[in-house]
């Protein structure tokens, strides 16, 4: 590690701006992409990028995004595929505010991102280079800029001096990548970014000396206790949600389930495991919850809704997760007799090994019978899916199950689906075969408008795969589609946008009915959920060079999907606007 010169020392080393070393620091972190929405606060950074490029020095791949929502969710998609956090650069308080929705989604999805913004200059009369020189510099200085996104941040800091810029970046990177991963926020004023420093005054911080803490396995005594419970269980179940994010957990869940006869469900399905093995029974454990005597909650935040169903009295529940306490949620009261905090891939491997040591002939026979029962239940579940897809719907109201069943025929096993179908998300999950982990993903948060940017980020990370954005008309509005299609065109990131238009917010209507099933809203038919009924959404894509088509007749679905998929696989983004069953 180089030793910096003191302030009193005279250095003959070349001088550069803080912004120059800031870019150099990003390189040292291994940041590959800088998703940007620049503002007047970024003049030093823009100058530093140009300076480094002129010198032939390395800079991250700069990707300009017309809206911050696109930029932040692109970073989210890239992290979902690669596991590596990238940088998002926005302008002062207003740009930060535009990322708040994405920061919520990133935080709840356990994905890393380095959010960076300027702050309004603090000098007004040219006392320092970078002083205020335009109207917005006087109005974009809130009392607490970090408060705009603080609930979703693992760390935040305002750079006090350029001399510690690389130290601050290394600290931010270590925290954001540590499991559970999440966003961090780095701020700097323009005057700070223009400061000049000799190169030997700026210390570097190597990754080998500042590694992230590693999550390990569980206490062998706890593993033995859980194994004993499973040996004696009659109706064991496992509920997961984020497990597809893990390198080893999906395979181990399948092996454990097939060895012990455990029914497996994805509760809040976010990063999928394989959906194609005999013990995988879908997305709701409700039918099994009342009889389950031993349950495993693996990498999951919301395994079921207590308002709808209760677990069996005196059942035994084990949590296996890097975050078993859920301290980011003020209230989290799902049962937990045993909490094993660590890497689920490691812990499940420990558990499987222990079970194999303790397995008796009686246990193996019982597990075999449970697998036979699960296989029969799974067949009935899949038969139901086939029956639902057989109904094509009618003119102007195409059945989503039929639509997704036809899409399924065109997907490769490693293609990626970003499922923001909201009320039609269940049909998407039911009809699409997803044998490979992390190929059907959803935001762990509740902020709509993520799927477009996230699909772009996934495509950037996996250019050889087709990426499908599934979105309703309500969510489509939230996502800033003109920004999404602009980025798709500018950076040659062809995605397939499958827009399910039911002319409104079905979730709003259904929520009202759940709370007031026989209320005034129902009797009057006033749910405040209807949106513009005759929008031509495909025209938005066409304005940016994408292939666009609107489908209202069920008989046209197979050919329209085939045309859209052909365009995307050929290198052109496409939007298929499908009129589905109305809300």
VEXKE-930138 format. One record per residue (C-alpha): residue in one letter; x, y, z. Coordinates in pm, whole numbers, plus 50000, padded with zeros to 5 digits. Layout:
! residues N
aXYZ;...
//
This chain:
! residues 583
x500005000050000;x501505033549903;x502085059450174;x500555093850106;x502505125850136;x501645148450429;x500055182450373;x503415199550447;x505375179050200;x506055193049857;x505355167549586;x506555166649230;x503955140049142;x501325149348880;x498145165049010;x494605155748921;x491125164049048;x489235144649309;x486865134249028;x489815119348839;x490735097649138;x487065090249193;x486925073848849;x490195056048922;x488725043649249;x485715028949067;x488125010148843;x489924996249146;x486604983749285;x485994964348963;x482974985648871;x482254977348508;x479295000048433;x478305035148532;x474585040448477;x474225078148455;x471765106548452;x474065136748465;x473315171248603;x475105204448656;x476755190148969;x478675165148757;x480855189048554;x484015177148737;x483145140648675;x482395146348307;x485685165048271;x487545137048450;x486015110548227;x487065129847918;x490555135648061;x491105098848137;x489785088147799;x492095113147624;x495015098347815;x493955063147717;x493235054348079;x490525030548189;x487005042848271;x483835023048349;x481395017948064;x479205049048079;x475545042547998;x473365073447972;x469785067948086;x467115094448017;x465485086848353;x467015076848685;x464445049248734;x465895031848427;x469475036648544;x468935022848894;x466874993248780;x469424985048509;x472004981948786;x469524959848969;x469144936748670;x472874934448617;x473404925448983;x470604899648967;x472414880848692;x476024885448798;x475834891249174;x478114921549128;x477024956449224;x477484984948978;x477465022849006;x474535046248947;x475305083348915;x472455108348948;x472155145449017;x471685160749361;x468405157549550;x466015155449255;x467925127349084;x468205109049413;x464465112549466;x463855096649127;x465825065849238;x463995060849569;x461585035549421;x464495015249283;x466475017649607;x463495002749791;x463364974549536;x467124968349553;x467134968049932;x464264943449955;x465784922049678;x469134919649858;x471034933549561;x474064956449574;x474364990249408;x476575020549462;x474265050649431;x476235082749387;x475105118449354;x476415153349367;x475285179149615;x474605215449538;x477785236449552;x478245253449890;x480085285049776;x478315313249598;x480915339049491;x483665319149316;x485565313549638;x486415278749506;x486375261949167;x482885247749111;x480975275349290;x477245280649233;x476575294048884;x472955286248800;x469465288948950;x469125252749056;x472255254249270;x470305276449511;x467205254449531;x468645219049521;x470145219349869;x467665202550108;x468245200950480;x468935163550460;x469505149550112;x470315114750239;x466865112450397;x465385108050050;x466675072150037;x468005065250388;x465435038150481;x466845016450203;x470575022550257;x473115000750433;x475535030250442;x475725066650338;x478375093650343;x479205127950207;x482805130450092;x484515156750313;x487755158250114;x489125143049798;x492105129149983;x489945100450116;x487905094249800;x489295059249738;x488995049650104;x485335060050104;x484635040849784;x486275009349919;x484235011850238;x481025016450040;x481824986649817;x482644963550108;x479354971450279;x477124969149971;x478534935149869;x478364919650218;x475384896050253;x472594904750266;x473724928349993;x472054961649936;x472384997949827;x474845023549962;x474815061049901;x477835083049828;x477515121049795;x480025148349702;x479855185949641;x481195200849320;x483925220249497;x485205188149657;x485295170449323;x487365198349165;x490075198049434;x493545190549297;x495715163849454;x499145150049378;x498945113349283;x501105103149579;x498635119449818;x495805095649719;x496055061549882;x494645030249717;x492835002749907;x493174968549750;x490344943349752;x492614916749901;x492954937150222;x489324948150246;x487274916950168;x483624912750257;x482754891250558;x481914855950450;x478744837950558;x479414802850680;x477564772550805;x475564765351119;x476414750951459;x476614712951422;x474384709351728;x471664729651554;x472084709051238;x471714676951441;x468584690451611;x466934699051280;x467934665751126;x466304647551419;x463124667651367;x463054658550998;x463704621751072;x460534621151282;x458444643951061;x455294632150888;x454554663350683;x457724684050631;x457644714550404;x460184739950279;x459364775450169;x461924796849986;x461934829749797;x465434842249723;x467154808749700;x467844811549327;x470244839649416;x472534814349582;x475064794149385;x474414761349566;x471054764349745;x468764755549450;x470454722249383;x470644713849753;x466964722049808;x466074697549535;x468424670549671;x467194675550027;x463554674549919;x464044642649716;x465964625649997;x463574634850278;x460264637650091;x459814674850161;x457154695149982;x458784726549838;x457144760049768;x458314794449659;x456524819249880;x457434854249770;x459084841349454;x461924865349378;x464904845049252;x463644811049145;x464974776549212;x464134749448959;x460404744948924;x460704711448750;x461184683949009;x458614661149179;x458604678349518;x458094713549385;x454414720849437;x454014757349346;x453844791349505;x451554788249804;x452054764750100;x448534771650231;x447114736750170;x450044720750352;x450504746250629;x447804733150861;x449284698050862;x453004705850835;x454764694251150;x458284705251052;x458944735150830;x462044751150681;x462034787850584;x464994791950349;x465934826150212;x462404839450231;x460814871050368;x457064864450340;x456374826950329;x452584830750361;x449954856050466;x448904850350829;x445604868050760;x444714839750521;x446104808650685;x447604796251012;x450374771351070;x449804739651270;x449934742651647;x453164729251800;x454824726351460;x458594731351450;x460074758451229;x463694764151131;x464964795450957;x467944791850725;x469014825350589;x471804850750587;x469264873050762;x467064853751004;x466174882951229;x464734905450952;x465804936051148;x464924958750853;x461254950050912;x459884965551235;x457404936851267;x458194901451147;x456434874451346;x456624842151150;x457354812051374;x460974803151439;x462014775851684;x465514774551539;x467344802051353;x470494793451161;x472054824751017;x474554819350738;x474964808050380;x471934786850294;x473984767350039;x476434757150310;x473834750350578;x471634729150352;x474684708650259;x475404702950628;x471804692850687;x471734668350395;x474954651850512;x473574648250864;x470304633750738;x472124607950532;x474054596950842;x470904593751052;x468474580250793;x466834547650893;x464994523250669;x461744535550824;x462604571550740;x463574562950383;x460344544050327;x458264572850466;x460164597450245;x459534575849941;x455784575550009;x455744613150055;x457504617749722;x454884595849555;x452154617549709;x453944649449601;x454334635849249;x450604629449228;x449794663849370;x452204679949128;x450584661948834;x447174674748941;x448604709748975;x450164708448629;x446944693848483;x445114723948623;x447594746648448;x446954728748119;x443204732248160;x443494769348237;x445614774647927;x443124756347706;x440714785647733;x441954811347482;x439604838647598;x437744860347351;x438204890347124;x439634919047329;x440034897047638;x442754871247577;x443274846647861;x446714853248021;x447154816048093;x446834808447723;x449184837047634;x451914824847870;x451514788647764;x452214799647407;x455194820447518;x456524790147703;x456834771647373;x459274798047247;x461504801747551;x464854784847600;x465584770947945;x468144798148018;x466154827847888;x465314853048160;x461824865048247;x461324896548457;x457834890448591;x456024922748684;x452624910048584;x451214919048929;x447704903548919;x448734881948622;x452104872748775;x450594840248903;x449524829748553;x453044836848430;x454574815248704;x452084787348650;x452514784548275;x456244790148225;x458574760748274;x461664773548452;x464084744748511;x467094767248572;x467574789348878;x467394827048851;x465634826748515;x462294839348647;x462904869348868;x460784894649048;x461554924949258;x461554917349628;x460134952049686;x456754967249619;x457724995849390;x456174992749045;x458045001848729;x461124980148776;x460844954148502;x461884975348203;x465144987948348;x465834954548511;x465324936248181;x467864959348018;x470354952448296;x469824914948263;x470384917147888;x473574937147940;x474834910348180;x473684880947965;x473784891847599;x473404856047473;x470014851447642;x466614864947548;x465164886747821;x461404890947853;x459734919148041;x456264908848156;x454314939448269;x450754951548307;x449554984348166;x449594999748514;x453194989848581;x454195000048229;x453315036248305;x455445035848620;x458515022948437;x459115053048210;x458895032347890;x460275059547661;x463495059247866;x463615021147855;x463195019147478;x465695047347424;x468375028347616;x467484995847437;x468065013147103;x471135033747194;x473045004947352;x471714976447136;x469964957847418;x467004940547255;x464354929347504;x460854915647453;x458204936247629;x455034915947682;x452444941347795;x449244927347943;x446604954147907;x443574949148131;x442784986648124;x443564993948486;x444934985048826;x443464951248908;x445424950449235;x443624981849354;x440214967349275;x440944933749436;x442394949849748;x439224970049794;x437114938749756;x439194919650011;x438634946650272;x435044955650176;x433634924949993;x430094938949995;x430884975850022;x429775006849838;x432635004749590;x431404970849476;x427754980449455;x428555011949258;x431374996549055;x433635025349160;x437055011249240;x439155040849121;x441195015848922;x440305021648557;x442935036148326;x442785048947970;x441065020647778;x442295026947424;x446025034547455;x448255022847170;x451225012047380;x453144996147094;x453585030546937;x455895040247225;x458285012647128;x458015020546760;x459015056646830;x462405043346939;x462885017946663;x461384987646835;x459074962946666;x455514968846786;x452314949046752;x448914949146919;x446994916646965;x443304914847049;x442274881746889;x443314849847073;x443844831646745;x446574856646654;x448664850546968;x451014822446850;x452044839946529;x452374874046695;x454584859746968;x456714842046709;x457184874546515;x458164893946826;x460574867046947;x462184865446602;x462784902946609;x464344901746955;x466594872146879;x467604890846564;x468764920946764;x465764944346776;x463634952547080;x459944944147052;x456744952547234;x453674930547210;x450604948647341;x448064922047436;x444504929947544;x443804904847820;x440864897248046;x439644930348189;x440044938848555;
//
